[in-house]
Amino acid sequence: MATEATAENTTYEEFLGKVKRISNVQNAAGILGWDQEVVMPEGGTPARSQQRSALSAISHELLTDDEMGELLDELESEDLDDEQAAVVREVRREYERATRVPGELVEEISRTTSEALPKWKKAREEDDFSIFAPTLEKLVELEREYADHIDPDKDPYEVLFEEYEPYLGIDTAEETLAELRDELVPLIEDVRESDVELATPFEGTYDAETQEELSRDVLDTLGYDWDRGRLDTAPHPFSSGTQFDARVTTRFDESDPLGALMSTVHEFGHATYTQGLPDDQYGTPLGQARDLTVHESQSRVWENNVGRSRAFWENFLPLVQERFADANGVPVDEMYQAANRVYEDNLIRVEADELTYHMHIVVRFEIEKALIRGEIEVDEVPELWNDKYEEYLGVRPDTDADGCLQDIHWSHGSFGYFPTYSLGSVLAAQLYAKADEDIDDLDGQIRAGEFDDFHDWLTENIHEYGCLYTTDDLIEHATGESFTAEYFLDYVTEKYGALYDLE
Amino acid sequence: MATEATAENTTYEEFLGKVKRISNVQNAAGILGWDQEVVMPEGGTPARSQQRSALSAISHELLTDDEMGELLDELESEDLDDEQAAVVREVRREYERATRVPGELVEEISRTTSEALPKWKKAREEDDFSIFAPTLEKLVELEREYADHIDPDKDPYEVLFEEYEPYLGIDTAEETLAELRDELVPLIEDVRESDVELATPFEGTYDAETQEELSRDVLDTLGYDWDRGRLDTAPHPFSSGTQFDARVTTRFDESDPLGALMSTVHEFGHATYTQGLPDDQYGTPLGQARDLTVHESQSRVWENNVGRSRAFWENFLPLVQERFADANGVPVDEMYQAANRVYEDNLIRVEADELTYHMHIVVRFEIEKALIRGEIEVDEVPELWNDKYEEYLGVRPDTDADGCLQDIHWSHGSFGYFPTYSLGSVLAAQLYAKADEDIDDLDGQIRAGEFDDFHDWLTENIHEYGCLYTTDDLIEHATGESFTAEYFLDYVTEKYGALYDLE
C-alpha cells in the first residue's frame, strides 16, 4: 500500500507541476495585460500582441498535451483527497474545453475579433450599425461553431455561458434574470412616477489629483493591502493579479467624483477577493478565484451593499469634505441620496444605478441568447434593442451608438458573459444578508469605519476556498442556502422604496 | 531546384517561428523584470519568482529541444543568404551553450545565487567579508564547472567572458584593459598632483520632482521616442525592452542633480539603440542588439562623448537654470568642469568619473580572472583588492564594504561581465571619432541642440544591423578599423590634460 501511495503522489505531483507552470504562464500574461492597459507606450502594441499570443499558445499547448490527458485519466481512477479531487475536476474542465475546439477555429475567432474591434469602434463613432453587422454575424456563426465543438448536444448559448459561469447552470441564470425583469420593471416604473427628487450635491469640477487621493483614502479605509497591490488609472477600470499582487485601476471624470470613487470600491472588491486566496495554493485552482458570478459578487458587495449604504457615508463623508471644500455642509442624507440616485433617462449601462443596471443586462442577455440560438437575425438587433429599452426602462435610444453599440463585449466575441454581472449583484445581496446575520452589528461597524469582521467573514466563507467548491456548493456552504434572488429583491425594494417614498 | 528552394524556405520558416517564440517568451520575461523593479508591490515577490522561473525554463526548453538541433543542422548544410546565415549563427551559439550545460548545474547555480544575494548584502552591511566568502567560493567553483561543460579545452574565464561578449575575444579584452591601466595610471597620478580644482557648483538640495522634469527635458532634447518608451525611477537604473517599447529608468539623489541627469542620458543611450533596431526583424537576432560591448558603447557615447562635452552644456545649461534657481549665474565652463571633475578619493565604481572609472574595472577584472583561473584563493581577495586600489588609484579602502564588497555582480554569479563596461567606453570613443569625421560640424550641431545627424549615424552604422554582423565586423564596418583603444586614450588625455592644465 505504501508503494501505491507513493506512486499516486508522484503522479499527482507531476500533474501539479504542469498545472502550476500553466498558471504561471497565464499570470505572466496577466502582467503583460496590466502593463498594456496601464503603462505601455502606444508604440508597443505590435510586439506586445506577439508576446501575448506566444504565451497564450504556450499555455494552450501545455494544457492540451497528451501527457496532461493521461495524467488526468490516471488520477481520476485513483483515491484522491478533497483538495486533489477539486484540482483534478477544475483542470479536467479546462482540458476538455481546450482539446475539443480545433486550433484553426480558435485562430479564426481571434482573427475575427481583431477585425471586429475597429469595426465596432467605427460603427459606434458613426452611429451606423451596418458597419459592424457583417462582423457580428460572422462572430455569432463562429461562436455557435465553437459551442458545437465543445458539446454538440447542448444549447450553444448554455455552452458559452458556462465558459464564464460553469456551475450555476443556465436555468438559474434564465430564471433569475426573468425574475429581476418581472420584479424590477414595476419598481423602476414606480420610481419614475415618484415625485421625490434625490439630491445631487456634486455639480462642480473636481480635479483628478484630489480624486486620486480620495480613492487612496477609500482603499485605506476599507483595508486594502497595499503591500500586495497598487492603484493606477486605466481607460476601462479593472483589477488583476494574484494573491501576492492584486492591483486596482480606476479612472477620473472631473465632473463626477462619486463615479470614480465607486469604481475604485468596486475594483477593491475584486482585488480583495484575489488577495484573500490562500498563499500556499498559489498556481493551483485552490489558489484561484471561483468564476465570474462569485468574483462579481465580491466587487458588488463592497460597491453596493457597503459603499452605497448610509452607514458607509456617515463614516466616509468627512474624508470627502476634507478633500473637496464643495462637500462641506452636505448632510449625510444628501450624500446617501447622491450615491443611490436613479438616473431615469440613462441609456448607458456603465452609468446606470444599482436598480436599472439589471435591465441593461436583461436586454443584452435576451438578445444575445436569441442570436446564438438562431432565433433572430443580426439585422433585427437594433430595433429589438430599442423596443426592449422602452419596455423595461421606459426610455428609447435615439441612436444605435447609445443603443446596441454601446458595449465592447460582442466585438470581443464574448457572448454569455453579461448575465454574470447580474448574478454577481444578486449573490452579493445574499452574502451580505448572511454576513449581517453572523456579524454583531455590521451596520454599526461600517458606520464606525471598521471593516475587519466583514472582511474576515468574506475571507473565511469565500476567499480562502479558491476553487475547492463548485460555485453552487460554495454558496450553499457560505449561506446555508442555494443561490437565490430573494435577498437582492428585498434589498432593492426596501432601499428604493424608502428613498423614493413608495408605499 | 524550385522544389528545393521551397523546402529550404519551409525549414527556415519553421526555424524562424521557433526562434520568434523563444524571443517573445524572453521579452515577456523582460516585462516581468521591469515590472518587478519599477512598479511591483513588495509582497509580489513569491509569485513573481515562480513566473520568471517558469518563463525561463520554457525558453530554455524551446531552445534546447531536439527539433531545434535538427533544424540547425539542416539549415547549416544549405545555401542561406547573409541574413539567414546570421540568424542561424546566433541561434547556434545560444543552442550550443544551452545544451552543453546540464540542467541540474543551471539549477544549482540559480539556487546558489539566490542564497548569495542576502549573504552579500549582510557581508556589506556588517563589513565582514567572511560572511560572503564561502558562497563566493562555491560560486567560483560552479562557474568553473559551468565553463568546463561549455568548452573543457578553453580557459574558463574566456568561456565566461564570451557569455557577455562573444566576438571581440578575450585577448582583445586583456590587451585593452592592460593598455588602459598602463596609460591611465600615470594620467590619474598627474591629475591628483595638479593644483587645479574643478568647480562644484551644485552644493544645495534639489528636489526629486524637479530633477525628474529635467530628466524629461534631457530626453526631449536628445530625441527620445516617447511613443516607444517611458521614464520611471528604479533603485538601480536600467533600460529594457524592444524596438517597440524601450524604457528608461533613473534615480534621484537630492544632493546630486548631475548624477541623475547623467544616469538618464546613459540609459537613453541604451534605449535609443534598442529603439533603432529594425521593426520588421522583431523577434529574430537581426532585430536584437549586439552584445554588451556594443550596448555599453551606445550608453557611453551619449553619456560621455556627448553628455560631458562642453558643447552639450552650452545648449543644455539654460534648461537646468530654468529648473533650478541655484544654477543661475553658473557659467558654462563651471558646468563643464562639474560634469568632468575627477573625484580623487572616490572608492566606489558607480560614483566614479570617466577617467578613474576604468581602474575600478581593471581591479575587478584582474581579480575575477585570477579567481576563475584558480590562481588565487577567495580569502586573498580583500587584501589584493586594496593593494590594487592603492597602486592604480592612489587610494586604499578602509573597509571591505567600500572595497571588494561594493558591487552586486559576483553574488549574481556574473564573472566576465565587468570588462565589457570598459570595452564599451573605449568603443564609444572610436565610434564618436568616426561620426565626427563623417558629420559636418558635429560639435556645432551638439552646441545647437541638434542631434538628428548623430542619431542617424548611429542608426545607420550600428542600430539597424541588429546581430547581422559579429561585433568585430560591425566595428570594422562602422569605422573602417578594428576595435582599438587609441581614440579613447587620445580623448581622455586631451580632455583631462586641458581640464587639469597638464603639459
Interface residues (C-beta under 8 A of the other chain):
Chain A: K20 R21 N24 V25 N27 A28 A29 I31 L32 D35 V39 M40 P41 E42 G43 G44 T45 P46 A47 R48 Q50 Q51 S53 A54 L55 A57 I58 D225 W226 D227 R228 G229 R230 G241 T242 Q243 F244 D245 R247 D279 Y282 G283
Chain B: K20 R21 N24 V25 N27 A28 A29 I31 L32 D35 V39 M40 P41 E42 G43 G44 T45 P46 A47 R48 Q50 Q51 S53 A54 L55 A57 I58 D225 W226 D227 R228 G229 R230 G241 T242 Q243 F244 D245 R247 D279 Y282 G283
